[in-house]
Amino acid sequence: MKILVNFKSGFKQIFIVPKSMLAVEFRNMAKEIGGKIDSIEFSLPTRRQSNYSKSESSERIVRLPERR
């Protein structure tokens, strides 16, 4: 799964992580790497993506709410 992390410093980083990794575990790892996190976007393939070629497929972005 591809995950885009926007850090408060303005730096952006894409991570490739296994689907089995917990979101909390990932957030802590990303925070150690880049500092304070502004937002995290998970890129999930659509259910029908496996039926299409890569050029025909699309991805769905899921944004986590900010932590309060």
Number of C-alpha atoms within 10 A of each C-alpha: 13 16 18 17 21 19 18 13 11 8 12 16 13 13 14 9 12 9 10 7 10 10 13 9 9 14 16 13 12 19 13 10 10 16 14 15 20 15 17 23 17 19 16 15 15 11 8 9 13 10 9 10 9 9 6 8 13 14 12 11 14 12 12 11 9 9 7 3
